[in-house]
């Protein structure tokens, strides 16, 4: 505002005060600074101008002080983060330092992408301050070199870069919509099952008057490897099954390479042997094939031929005492049935944010995917544990194979190709644990998403040559493998971590707001419906799922093309949390069979030792993508793109939090 305009405003203000007979706005006798006083009358025009200039000077000084303090705060924070990151990297063990040095191709590609977007951001900021965003320069009318380069850049991106990017965007949007329709159909199928109250019904139920001949011979297997924290509670839960002892044999399949853990497990097995339980301890000298090799070795025992069914429990699973009584009856009179799968339930689902987000995913998997596929198709992927197999079906489809890291899905697909049927029991739950640290969860997800691609590559021709109907082949290839195991991680990572940031620097290619915000929001709501208590976490769930897409995409590519460590099996670290009911049962059992030797219960298994605080790890791919998305958010801020800016900013912050290992429990 010019000085003449200020003078006219002052005159108008004085007249209004005289008309309304109001008091003086500021009292000159007070200790109010001079630059806040308002001059009344026309004689103090010069003084008013002086005070107005002084007022503007003070305002600008205050703003400069605020800017300087903000810059100092940001700089101090940045230096602290850099020092912390450097200290954490130096404090890692030698094996971890080696893993930091060995750069994967995937990480190098992400790092190159980061360098490109940073350079583009600097170029766009320069163009913004020169006003080229409002009046783009042309090649013919410019003489400045930088302006000439920017004009050529506009032509190149509009003619050569934007069209292929827009085509890739359209393909990913189509895949996104197809996957969304599949998710919607699954939810509608689940609603139909609930509405019609459809569930598998066994021909009979066990009662106190049941004869011994009604109980078939059941083999129970507990494969484990260095499971110091959970071996005791799993063995105890299996040994107290409400099943005739002469009709059940428990195999503890220990692949531990720690002699101390081996001794502890042997002692636990001997304890239950003294109590009359038929339980044996097996340890392989040649530990090949991971879990599949362990199970294959156990099934080769001569006494296995005397048993009709085999129940499998991982070391952290705690079946209820009536587990066998609720699952075995479904095999009666159903000779085509190969598998009865039960639902997982989690003792630590509310432990931290990471376990809450995992609970949303797995609840949808069991409540919707497994249940719908079990009711309408009689096929789903075996979850590797908490299930009962007919031994004849295992032998018919070739037994356990060591060719992939998802031996459970492998044997389920081969049994389906042989014509066997599956049943899923949603109302029979088996307690287990969720990984509480991001490191353990990331390794688990890597194995779960690389293994299916290994299996798809190996069994594709077997599916084509099988005698199944065309519809079952199509379901197995296009829905089970391609859509849910390959397309989902592909479009999730490509669309939200690659295409969206690129469209900020190539504005000629557009990504609609409904793809960025509305459809993902609707899909997140559908995912959370089976777990309504998790609705407050819908936004963190959406952002975290996009963050995990980098791990799932990397695993999918590695498994499909046999890259990296796709065949590496890493045991998921657990803490040994027991459910309250199991602890009560176990305590009663301990009291009834008191011995001189004191055995530590699961609640005393040293959780405080496991929770030893350590320095968080740094995940390079997540950190690089965090800076890519935050850089793209700054570019979208220059273009005033509201939804895109907020999505990129919050998604970048989520990547940053995960990359700094600030989510989940840190377990040493």
Protein Blocks (a to p, Z undefined) as FASTA:
>chain_A
ZZklmmmmmmmmmmmmmmnopacfbafkbmcdfklpccedjklmmmmmmmmmmmmmmmmm
mmmmmmmmmmmmmmmmmmmmmmmmmmmmmmpcfklmmmmmmccfklmmmmmmmmmmmmmm
mmmmmmmmnopmmmccdfklpcbfklmmmmmmmmmmmmmmmmmmmmmmmmmmmmmmmmmm
mmmmmmmmmmmmmmnopacddfbdcdfkbcfklpccdddddddehilklmmmmmmmmmmp
ccdfklcccddddfbfbfklmmmmmmmmmmmmmnopacdddddfblghijmlmmmmmmmp
mklmmpfbdcdddfkbccdfklmmmmmmmmgopakbmbdcdddddfklmmpmmlmmmmmm
mmmmmmmmmmmmmmmnopacdehiaiacdfklmmmnopaafkbcblmlmmmmmmmmnopa
cdddfkbccdddddfbfklmmmmmmmmmmmmmmmmmmmmmmmmmpmbdfklmmmmmmmmm
mmmmmmmmmmmmmmmmmmmmmmmmmmmbccdfklmmmmmmmmmmmmmmmmmmlmmmmmmm
mmmmmmmmmmmmmmmmmmmnopajllbccddddehiacfklmmmmmmmmmmmgcfbdcdd
fklnopmmmmpccdddddfklmmmmmmmmmmmmmmmmnopaklmmmmmmmmmmmmmmmno
pgcjddZZ
